[in-house]
Amino acid sequence: MAARELFRFIRVQKIKEPTKHSIKEFCKVLKVSEAGYYKWLRLQNRPYKYNDLLAKILEIRAENPDYGPYRIYLELKLFHNYTQSYYLILKLCKEHKLRLKKKFYAKGITKADPSAQASENLIQQDFSASLPNQKWLGDITEIPTSDGKLYLAAILDCFDGSIVGFKMADNMRAELCVDAFLSAVKKYPATGMIFHSDRGSQYTSKLYRETLARYEAVQSMSNTGKCFDNARMESFFATLKKEKIYKYKTETMSMNVVKSMIFRFIEVYYNRKRIYTTNDGYPPLIKRLNYYKEQLIKAS
């Protein structure tokens, strides 16, 4: 048994029966140092040196219950002038049981059209981008509601991880995916990007390919049966479901209410506030804004 456990035992016994045995007798029987016991006892009466830091960690966790130790560290570093190491945050999270469970990965629902000609996989699992609107990813997911299944088609920009466009509907026809893409190019006018998706029939449809062609987008598609070929897009859906959808019984909620919940998660929280580890902690649109500011400074 560790010395501190023995010291704790001695203190408990002295509280229960203060006159039965002396500290010296306890230490002799348990073969621990009497001086060590008194030193340990003095330390117990000191305020915990990480009280303020722990309070800030708990505050961040209360506001962002899905933040693990690393995101908490980045939040502290970027917005609270924290200058110590990540490993201290990890240690405190371990000691106070603040670590998260294993991450959930969502599965895609689109089905390939075997008769359609697939595009080459230009991404090859390289989800990095040095410029905004250079590589976009697309996919569809479904959420149960009391009015039936709600389908969400979204577009993710590899530059900063932001969701640049999305649409929701009670069906997963090609028009839904087209509307999601059009919402992205309306918000961020761009042409010539690589657009990557799985081989779902929506993305191989004539309508979708004509839409991409209007914006000179180069189509790229995952290889058959390779879910990791669009892993970053699927990771976003997993985040949406783990951090928002699975916390509610959406099958008992109306479709309009669920739509509103998803809209707020993407536009208010995910794009603008959520710590994003691959952006050095900055939320997606903060990284994008910083990039445009740098370009303006260089141009002036």
Residue frames relative to the residue before (quaternion, step in Angstrom):
aa qw qx qy qz dx dy dz
M 1.0000 0.0000 0.0000 0.0000 0.00 0.00 0.00
A 0.5141 -0.6554 0.4596 0.3083 3.61 -0.95 0.85
A 0.6345 -0.5654 0.3728 0.3725 3.55 -1.15 0.71
R 0.6561 0.5280 -0.3295 0.4268 3.60 0.92 -0.83
E 0.6141 0.5312 -0.3432 0.4722 3.58 1.15 -0.62
L 0.6450 0.5012 -0.3145 0.4835 3.56 1.05 -0.78
F 0.6260 0.5273 -0.3318 0.4690 3.59 1.01 -0.78
R 0.6446 0.5156 -0.3171 0.4670 3.55 0.98 -0.85
F 0.6300 0.5337 -0.3222 0.4630 3.60 1.03 -0.80
I 0.6440 0.5217 -0.3215 0.4579 3.58 0.96 -0.90
R 0.6684 0.5099 -0.3122 0.4426 3.57 0.85 -0.94
V 0.6410 0.5227 -0.3209 0.4614 3.59 0.97 -0.85
Q 0.6708 0.4981 -0.3051 0.4569 3.59 0.90 -0.91
K 0.6553 0.5107 -0.3150 0.4588 3.59 1.00 -0.76
I 0.6245 0.5157 -0.3383 0.4791 3.57 1.13 -0.61
K 0.6695 0.5059 -0.2962 0.4562 3.58 0.98 -0.88
E 0.8056 0.0104 0.0538 0.5900 3.57 0.82 -1.05
P 0.1659 -0.8658 0.4633 0.0906 3.58 0.39 1.24
T 0.7607 0.3892 -0.2161 0.4724 3.64 1.05 -0.55
K 0.4980 0.6965 -0.4232 0.2963 3.63 1.16 -0.20
H 0.7963 -0.0195 0.0408 0.6033 3.60 0.89 -0.96
S 0.4588 -0.6695 0.5098 0.2852 3.54 -1.16 0.61
I 0.6546 -0.4915 0.3993 0.4128 3.53 -1.32 0.32
K 0.6289 0.5547 -0.3289 0.4343 3.55 1.01 -0.84
E 0.6593 0.5066 -0.3038 0.4652 3.58 0.98 -0.86
F 0.6353 0.5282 -0.3268 0.4589 3.57 0.95 -0.86
C 0.6881 0.4945 -0.2865 0.4471 3.56 0.81 -1.03
K 0.6464 0.5239 -0.3244 0.4499 3.57 1.00 -0.77
V 0.6764 0.4897 -0.2901 0.4675 3.59 0.91 -0.94
L 0.7489 0.3957 -0.2138 0.4867 3.58 0.94 -0.91
K 0.3872 -0.7680 0.4415 0.2554 3.57 1.36 0.05
V 0.4948 0.5911 -0.4763 0.4229 3.53 0.83 1.09
S 0.5970 -0.5962 0.4132 0.3427 3.54 -1.25 0.49
E 0.4583 -0.6730 0.5099 0.2775 3.56 -0.94 0.94
A 0.6399 0.5118 -0.3194 0.4761 3.58 1.02 -0.82
G 0.6303 0.5400 -0.3230 0.4546 3.57 1.06 -0.78
Y 0.6302 0.5347 -0.3324 0.4545 3.56 1.05 -0.78
Y 0.6961 0.4727 -0.2873 0.4576 3.58 0.85 -0.95
K 0.6079 0.5326 -0.3491 0.4742 3.59 1.11 -0.62
W 0.6454 0.5145 -0.3100 0.4718 3.57 0.97 -0.88
L 0.6526 0.5295 -0.3122 0.4429 3.56 1.00 -0.91
R 0.6398 0.5231 -0.3270 0.4583 3.59 1.01 -0.80
L 0.6520 0.5271 -0.3104 0.4479 3.56 1.01 -0.83
Q 0.6202 0.5622 -0.3490 0.4212 3.58 1.10 -0.66
N 0.6956 0.4793 -0.2688 0.4627 3.55 1.15 -0.63
R 0.5495 0.5984 -0.4022 0.4222 3.56 1.27 -0.11
P 0.5156 -0.6062 0.4814 0.3674 3.60 -1.08 0.54
Y 0.5634 -0.6102 0.4404 0.3411 3.56 -1.04 0.78
K 0.4399 -0.7528 0.4196 0.2526 3.58 -0.56 1.16
Y 0.7181 0.4039 -0.2576 0.5048 3.58 1.20 -0.36
N 0.2351 0.8127 -0.5071 0.1648 3.59 1.20 0.42
D 0.6939 0.4765 -0.2875 0.4569 3.59 0.81 -1.00
L 0.6616 0.5025 -0.3045 0.4659 3.56 0.97 -0.88
L 0.6512 0.5098 -0.3149 0.4658 3.57 0.96 -0.85
A 0.6275 0.5338 -0.3346 0.4576 3.59 1.02 -0.77
K 0.6595 0.4944 -0.3076 0.4754 3.59 1.00 -0.81
I 0.6177 0.5361 -0.3367 0.4665 3.59 1.05 -0.78
L 0.6768 0.4883 -0.2902 0.4683 3.59 0.89 -0.93
E 0.6200 0.5354 -0.3362 0.4647 3.58 1.10 -0.69
I 0.6584 0.4927 -0.3038 0.4811 3.59 0.94 -0.91
R 0.6692 0.5075 -0.3018 0.4511 3.57 0.93 -0.88
A 0.6247 0.5361 -0.3390 0.4554 3.60 1.07 -0.71
E 0.6936 0.4553 -0.2663 0.4905 3.58 1.05 -0.79
N 0.7878 0.1624 -0.0592 0.5912 3.57 1.15 -0.70
P 0.1292 -0.8624 0.4835 0.0767 3.62 0.44 1.18
D 0.6824 0.4735 -0.2931 0.4735 3.61 1.20 -0.27
Y 0.4677 0.6512 -0.4605 0.3810 3.60 1.22 0.30
G 0.2577 -0.7341 0.6100 0.1503 3.54 -0.97 0.95
P 0.7795 -0.3552 0.2244 0.4646 3.62 -1.27 -0.02
Y 0.6877 0.4973 -0.3122 0.4270 3.62 0.87 -0.88
R 0.6629 0.4785 -0.3179 0.4801 3.60 0.96 -0.77
I 0.6011 0.5348 -0.3595 0.4727 3.59 1.07 -0.65
Y 0.6343 0.5344 -0.3160 0.4606 3.58 0.98 -0.88
L 0.6811 0.4832 -0.2934 0.4654 3.60 0.87 -0.92
E 0.6209 0.5318 -0.3386 0.4659 3.59 1.02 -0.76
L 0.6660 0.4966 -0.2989 0.4696 3.59 0.93 -0.90
K 0.6773 0.5109 -0.2849 0.4462 3.56 0.94 -0.96
L 0.7414 0.4386 -0.2350 0.4503 3.59 0.84 -0.98
F 0.8416 0.2336 -0.0644 0.4826 3.56 0.89 -0.95
H 0.7656 0.3344 -0.1956 0.5136 3.63 1.22 -0.13
N 0.5161 -0.6982 0.3892 0.3078 3.60 1.21 0.55
Y 0.2890 0.7527 -0.5340 0.2546 3.59 1.03 0.72
T 0.1102 -0.8343 0.5397 0.0238 3.61 -0.77 1.01
Q 0.5704 0.5952 -0.3964 0.4041 3.60 1.22 -0.07
S 0.7129 -0.5078 0.3009 0.3787 3.57 -1.30 0.08
Y 0.6205 -0.5201 0.4435 0.3844 3.51 -1.36 0.33
Y 0.6457 0.5654 -0.3341 0.3896 3.58 0.98 -0.82
L 0.5820 0.5478 -0.3791 0.4664 3.60 1.16 -0.43
I 0.6417 0.5047 -0.3189 0.4815 3.59 0.99 -0.82
L 0.6386 0.5251 -0.3205 0.4622 3.57 0.97 -0.86
K 0.6469 0.5271 -0.3121 0.4541 3.59 0.95 -0.90
L 0.6839 0.4823 -0.2890 0.4649 3.59 0.87 -0.96
C 0.6424 0.5188 -0.3224 0.4628 3.58 1.03 -0.76
K 0.6303 0.5190 -0.3258 0.4766 3.58 1.07 -0.74
E 0.6872 0.5035 -0.2859 0.4388 3.56 0.83 -1.02
H 0.7787 0.3203 -0.1592 0.5155 3.58 1.02 -0.77
K 0.4820 -0.7238 0.4001 0.2894 3.56 1.29 0.55
L 0.3751 0.7350 -0.4720 0.3105 3.55 0.87 1.04
R 0.4506 0.6743 -0.4709 0.3472 3.59 1.22 0.25
L 0.4544 -0.7014 0.4903 0.2473 3.55 -1.20 0.63
K 0.5515 -0.5763 0.4797 0.3654 3.51 -1.31 0.32
K 0.7131 -0.4542 0.3240 0.4245 3.55 -1.30 0.30
K 0.5346 -0.6598 0.4411 0.2905 3.53 -1.02 0.93
F 0.3417 -0.7252 0.5660 0.1924 3.55 -1.11 0.81
Y 0.1834 -0.7759 0.5951 0.1013 3.57 -1.02 0.82
A 0.3717 -0.7479 0.5113 0.2024 3.54 -0.74 1.08
K 0.3461 -0.7168 0.5651 0.2172 3.54 -1.23 0.49
G 0.4930 -0.6648 0.4767 0.2962 3.57 -1.03 0.78
I 0.3015 -0.7737 0.5336 0.1605 3.58 -1.15 0.54
T 0.5251 0.6403 -0.4270 0.3633 3.60 1.20 -0.21
K 0.2523 -0.7662 0.5767 0.1288 3.54 -1.15 0.73
A 0.4744 -0.6947 0.4678 0.2711 3.52 -0.91 0.95
D 0.3347 -0.6879 0.6042 0.2229 3.52 -1.23 0.61
P 0.3351 -0.7915 0.4699 0.2013 3.62 -0.28 1.22
S 0.6696 0.5099 -0.3042 0.4462 3.58 1.15 -0.48
A 0.6186 0.5623 -0.3418 0.4294 3.59 1.24 -0.32
Q 0.4529 -0.6699 0.5161 0.2823 3.54 -1.12 0.69
A 0.3032 -0.7744 0.5329 0.1560 3.57 -0.70 1.11
S 0.4473 -0.6666 0.5250 0.2827 3.55 -1.21 0.56
E 0.6185 -0.5484 0.4158 0.3793 3.55 -1.26 0.43
N 0.4480 -0.6564 0.5326 0.2913 3.57 -1.18 0.60
L 0.1174 -0.8317 0.5420 0.0253 3.58 -0.17 1.31
I 0.6184 0.5730 -0.3359 0.4200 3.58 1.20 -0.48
Q 0.0298 -0.8407 0.5359 0.0717 3.58 0.93 -0.96
Q 0.6723 -0.5419 0.2633 0.4302 3.55 0.97 1.03
D 0.5015 0.5921 -0.4606 0.4309 3.59 1.18 0.50
F 0.0545 -0.8503 0.5230 -0.0218 3.55 -0.06 1.32
S 0.4606 0.6636 -0.4616 0.3667 3.58 1.19 0.45
A 0.0025 -0.7770 0.6295 0.0049 3.56 -1.24 0.49
S 0.3597 -0.7608 0.5060 0.1891 3.56 -0.89 0.94
L 0.7691 0.2591 -0.1375 0.5678 3.57 1.27 -0.33
P 0.5477 -0.5701 0.4737 0.3880 3.60 -1.17 0.41
N 0.8456 0.1915 -0.1437 0.4771 3.57 -1.22 0.58
Q 0.4200 0.6930 -0.4711 0.3485 3.56 1.11 0.70
K 0.7815 0.0278 0.0139 0.6232 3.57 1.03 -0.91
W 0.0508 -0.7803 0.6234 0.0063 3.55 -0.81 1.06
L 0.1985 -0.7572 0.6125 0.1100 3.53 -1.16 0.73
G 0.0765 -0.8086 0.5821 0.0391 3.57 -1.09 0.67
D 0.1374 0.7718 -0.6145 0.0891 3.55 -1.19 0.58
I 0.3249 -0.7177 0.5817 0.2023 3.55 -1.38 0.14
T 0.0121 -0.7651 0.6423 0.0442 3.54 -1.20 0.59
E 0.3141 -0.7497 0.5520 0.1863 3.57 -1.27 0.33
I 0.1230 -0.7674 0.6273 0.0491 3.54 -1.21 0.70
P 0.3876 -0.7277 0.5073 0.2509 3.63 -0.76 0.93
T 0.0044 -0.7680 0.6404 0.0076 3.57 -1.13 0.74
S 0.6606 -0.5043 0.3627 0.4217 3.58 -1.25 0.15
D 0.6857 0.4603 -0.2751 0.4922 3.60 1.24 -0.38
G 0.6996 -0.3862 0.2737 0.5353 3.58 1.28 0.05
K 0.7064 -0.4599 0.3219 0.4312 3.57 -1.27 -0.07
L 0.2209 -0.7375 0.6271 0.1187 3.51 -1.09 0.88
Y 0.1801 -0.7911 0.5787 0.0825 3.58 -0.86 0.99
L 0.1363 -0.7815 0.6074 0.0419 3.53 -0.96 0.99
A 0.0906 -0.7564 0.6467 0.0383 3.57 -0.82 1.07
A 0.0152 -0.8277 0.5593 -0.0443 3.58 -0.74 1.05
I 0.2438 -0.7366 0.6157 0.1373 3.54 -1.31 0.54
L 0.1087 -0.8008 0.5884 0.0259 3.60 -0.75 1.09
D 0.3004 -0.7382 0.5792 0.1713 3.56 -0.98 0.91
C 0.4242 -0.7371 0.4700 0.2362 3.60 -0.65 1.11
F 0.5368 0.6458 -0.4097 0.3563 3.61 1.14 -0.44
D 0.8385 0.0589 0.0159 0.5414 3.57 0.78 -1.03
G 0.5260 -0.6543 0.4041 0.3632 3.60 1.26 0.00
S 0.4520 0.7011 -0.4550 0.3116 3.58 1.21 0.12
I 0.3949 -0.6504 0.5853 0.2803 3.53 -1.25 0.53
V 0.1839 -0.8413 0.5037 0.0681 3.55 -0.17 1.33
G 0.8035 0.0102 -0.0106 0.5951 3.58 1.22 -0.31
F 0.1374 0.7825 -0.6031 0.0713 3.57 -1.12 0.58
K 0.0724 -0.7645 0.6390 0.0443 3.52 -1.28 0.51
M 0.1839 -0.7728 0.5993 0.0994 3.56 -1.22 0.59
A 0.0872 0.7846 -0.6081 0.0838 3.56 -1.11 0.74
D 0.5492 -0.6121 0.4563 0.3399 3.55 -1.32 0.16
N 0.7107 0.3325 -0.2519 0.5665 3.58 1.26 0.41
M 0.3244 -0.7459 0.5461 0.2004 3.57 -1.26 0.29
R 0.2168 0.7890 -0.5369 0.2052 3.53 0.99 0.91
A 0.7084 -0.4708 0.3189 0.4181 3.55 -1.30 0.34
E 0.5888 0.5985 -0.3677 0.3999 3.60 1.07 -0.71
L 0.6080 0.5580 -0.3592 0.4359 3.59 1.05 -0.68
C 0.6832 0.4768 -0.2770 0.4787 3.58 0.93 -0.91
V 0.6164 0.5344 -0.3381 0.4691 3.57 1.06 -0.73
D 0.6637 0.5079 -0.3036 0.4576 3.59 0.91 -0.92
A 0.6205 0.5322 -0.3408 0.4643 3.59 1.07 -0.72
F 0.6631 0.4959 -0.3030 0.4718 3.59 0.93 -0.90
L 0.6653 0.5030 -0.3079 0.4577 3.59 0.91 -0.88
S 0.6230 0.5296 -0.3498 0.4573 3.60 1.05 -0.68
A 0.6358 0.5292 -0.3232 0.4597 3.59 1.13 -0.68
V 0.7172 0.4354 -0.2713 0.4716 3.62 0.81 -0.93
K 0.5840 0.5476 -0.3770 0.4659 3.58 1.22 -0.36
K 0.6959 0.4621 -0.2655 0.4814 3.57 0.99 -0.86
Y 0.7913 0.1196 -0.0360 0.5985 3.57 1.00 -0.89
P 0.2299 -0.8086 0.5225 0.1425 3.62 0.20 1.21
A 0.2270 0.7661 -0.5600 0.2188 3.55 -0.55 1.19
T 0.0917 -0.7646 0.6341 0.0695 3.53 -1.27 0.47
G 0.7886 0.3986 -0.2373 0.4035 3.53 -1.32 0.22
M 0.4287 0.7013 -0.4764 0.3122 3.60 1.20 0.21
I 0.4474 -0.5936 0.5691 0.3517 3.56 -1.32 0.25
F 0.1009 -0.7860 0.6076 0.0534 3.57 -0.81 0.99
H 0.0847 -0.8266 0.5563 -0.0098 3.56 -0.55 1.22
S 0.0898 0.7727 -0.6227 0.0844 3.56 -1.04 0.85
D 0.5834 -0.4966 0.4498 0.4591 3.55 -1.28 -0.26
R 0.6272 -0.5653 0.3870 0.3705 3.57 -1.28 -0.13
G 0.2077 0.8112 -0.5172 0.1772 3.54 1.15 0.63
S 0.6242 -0.5841 0.3735 0.3602 3.54 -1.13 0.71
Q 0.5717 0.5884 -0.3868 0.4211 3.60 1.14 -0.52
Y 0.7401 0.4314 -0.2220 0.4657 3.56 0.95 -0.94
T 0.6801 0.4410 -0.2985 0.5038 3.59 1.20 -0.34
S 0.4576 0.7050 -0.4395 0.3168 3.59 1.28 -0.07
K 0.6248 -0.5441 0.4159 0.3750 3.54 -1.25 0.53
L 0.6347 0.5499 -0.3270 0.4335 3.58 0.99 -0.87
Y 0.6911 0.4742 -0.2953 0.4586 3.57 0.86 -0.91
R 0.6768 0.4973 -0.3030 0.4505 3.56 0.90 -0.89
E 0.6204 0.5209 -0.3448 0.4743 3.59 1.07 -0.62
T 0.6278 0.5355 -0.3275 0.4603 3.58 1.07 -0.77
L 0.6537 0.5035 -0.3084 0.4733 3.58 0.93 -0.89
A 0.6492 0.5409 -0.3163 0.4311 3.56 0.97 -0.89
R 0.6132 0.5638 -0.3497 0.4288 3.60 1.05 -0.70
Y 0.7542 0.3314 -0.1812 0.5371 3.54 1.14 -0.63
E 0.4761 -0.7143 0.4006 0.3202 3.56 1.31 0.47
A 0.3130 0.7528 -0.5130 0.2687 3.58 1.13 0.64
V 0.3139 -0.7407 0.5672 0.1765 3.57 -1.00 0.86
Q 0.2988 -0.7990 0.4957 0.1630 3.57 -0.50 1.16
S 0.0531 -0.7633 0.6439 -0.0046 3.53 -1.10 0.89
M 0.0896 -0.8217 0.5624 0.0238 3.58 -0.99 0.78
S 0.5611 -0.5987 0.4612 0.3376 3.53 -1.17 0.67
N 0.5180 -0.6051 0.4975 0.3436 3.54 -1.22 0.46
T 0.6304 -0.5612 0.3771 0.3813 3.57 -1.12 0.62
G 0.8541 0.1383 -0.1223 0.4863 3.54 -0.92 1.00
K 0.5992 0.5523 -0.3623 0.4524 3.60 1.25 0.25
C 0.1892 -0.8294 0.5163 0.0990 3.57 0.12 1.29
F 0.6414 0.5428 -0.3377 0.4242 3.62 1.09 -0.61
D 0.5172 0.6496 -0.4180 0.3685 3.60 1.23 -0.19
N 0.7610 0.1970 -0.1591 0.5972 3.59 1.26 -0.27
A 0.1530 0.8659 -0.4661 0.0976 3.53 1.22 0.68
R 0.6554 0.5295 -0.3408 0.4171 3.60 0.93 -0.76
M 0.6398 0.5038 -0.3251 0.4807 3.57 1.07 -0.70
E 0.6661 0.4920 -0.2993 0.4741 3.57 0.95 -0.87
S 0.5993 0.5620 -0.3552 0.4459 3.57 1.13 -0.61
F 0.6121 0.5335 -0.3566 0.4621 3.59 1.06 -0.67
F 0.6632 0.4961 -0.3154 0.4632 3.59 0.88 -0.89
A 0.6212 0.5310 -0.3398 0.4654 3.59 1.05 -0.73
T 0.6387 0.5199 -0.3171 0.4703 3.59 1.03 -0.81
L 0.6397 0.5324 -0.3161 0.4554 3.58 0.91 -0.93
K 0.7193 0.4513 -0.2647 0.4569 3.57 0.82 -0.97
K 0.6810 0.4930 -0.2946 0.4542 3.58 0.92 -0.89
E 0.7690 0.3919 -0.1991 0.4640 3.57 0.87 -0.97
K 0.7988 0.2366 -0.1406 0.5349 3.61 1.16 -0.31
I 0.7553 0.4433 -0.2601 0.4066 3.59 0.40 -1.24
Y 0.7317 0.4544 -0.2565 0.4386 3.60 0.78 -1.02
K 0.5805 0.5719 -0.3837 0.4343 3.60 1.25 -0.04
Y 0.7340 0.3249 -0.1961 0.5632 3.56 1.32 -0.14
K 0.4280 -0.6462 0.5532 0.3053 3.56 -1.21 0.41
T 0.1378 -0.8499 0.5035 0.0720 3.55 0.38 1.25
E 0.5753 0.5949 -0.3846 0.4089 3.60 1.19 -0.46
T 0.6839 0.4334 -0.2889 0.5109 3.61 1.28 -0.22
M 0.6399 0.5234 -0.3132 0.4674 3.57 1.31 -0.05
S 0.5519 -0.6179 0.4372 0.3499 3.58 -1.10 0.65
M 0.6347 -0.5500 0.3860 0.3817 3.55 -1.20 0.53
N 0.6471 0.5290 -0.3276 0.4405 3.59 0.96 -0.78
V 0.6392 0.5171 -0.3217 0.4697 3.58 1.03 -0.79
V 0.6626 0.4925 -0.3049 0.4748 3.60 0.94 -0.88
K 0.6078 0.5464 -0.3492 0.4583 3.60 1.02 -0.74
S 0.6655 0.5051 -0.2972 0.4623 3.57 0.91 -0.96
M 0.6413 0.5328 -0.3131 0.4548 3.58 1.02 -0.84
I 0.6696 0.4869 -0.2897 0.4803 3.59 0.97 -0.88
F 0.6232 0.5436 -0.3368 0.4502 3.59 0.97 -0.83
R 0.6860 0.4761 -0.2905 0.4673 3.60 0.85 -0.95
F 0.6254 0.5419 -0.3487 0.4401 3.59 0.98 -0.78
I 0.7130 0.4537 -0.2620 0.4659 3.59 0.86 -0.96
E 0.7897 0.3814 -0.1929 0.4401 3.56 0.59 -1.15
V 0.7433 0.3983 -0.2323 0.4846 3.59 0.96 -0.78
Y 0.7990 0.3131 -0.1524 0.4903 3.58 0.86 -0.95
Y 0.7462 0.4429 -0.2634 0.4216 3.60 0.45 -1.19
N 0.7391 0.4243 -0.2443 0.4626 3.61 0.73 -1.00
R 0.8127 0.3432 -0.1350 0.4512 3.57 0.95 -0.84
K 0.8153 0.2879 -0.1236 0.4870 3.61 1.05 -0.61
R 0.6479 0.5709 -0.3401 0.3724 3.59 0.95 -0.78
I 0.4762 -0.6567 0.5101 0.2860 3.57 -0.92 0.97
Y 0.1201 -0.7964 0.5925 0.0171 3.56 -0.82 1.07
T 0.3830 -0.7905 0.4234 0.2219 3.57 -0.22 1.28
T 0.6899 0.4774 -0.3029 0.4521 3.64 0.95 -0.72
N 0.6499 0.4580 -0.3208 0.5148 3.61 1.30 -0.04
D 0.5380 -0.6076 0.3921 0.4332 3.60 1.20 0.46
G 0.7446 -0.4173 0.2032 0.4798 3.53 1.14 0.71
Y 0.5893 0.6007 -0.3834 0.3807 3.60 1.11 -0.48
P 0.5117 -0.6079 0.4990 0.3458 3.61 -1.04 0.70
P 0.6918 -0.5293 0.2877 0.3980 3.61 -1.05 0.69
L 0.7486 0.4081 -0.2526 0.4575 3.59 0.67 -0.99
I 0.5593 0.5590 -0.4012 0.4623 3.60 1.21 -0.31
K 0.6384 0.5061 -0.3286 0.4779 3.59 0.98 -0.81
R 0.6510 0.5144 -0.3163 0.4600 3.60 0.94 -0.85
L 0.6555 0.5106 -0.3067 0.4642 3.57 0.92 -0.90
N 0.6453 0.5166 -0.3182 0.4642 3.59 0.98 -0.86
Y 0.6277 0.5335 -0.3336 0.4584 3.58 1.03 -0.77
Y 0.6848 0.4754 -0.2966 0.4658 3.62 0.84 -0.90
K 0.6110 0.5419 -0.3506 0.4584 3.59 1.09 -0.67
E 0.6433 0.5248 -0.3117 0.4621 3.58 0.99 -0.89
Q 0.6567 0.5103 -0.3163 0.4564 3.58 0.98 -0.82
L 0.6407 0.5199 -0.3263 0.4611 3.60 1.04 -0.75
I 0.6415 0.5172 -0.3222 0.4661 3.57 1.03 -0.81
K 0.6588 0.5066 -0.3085 0.4628 3.60 0.95 -0.85
A 0.6876 0.4924 -0.2825 0.4527 3.56 1.03 -0.79
S 0.6622 0.5266 -0.3145 0.4304 3.59 1.13 -0.54
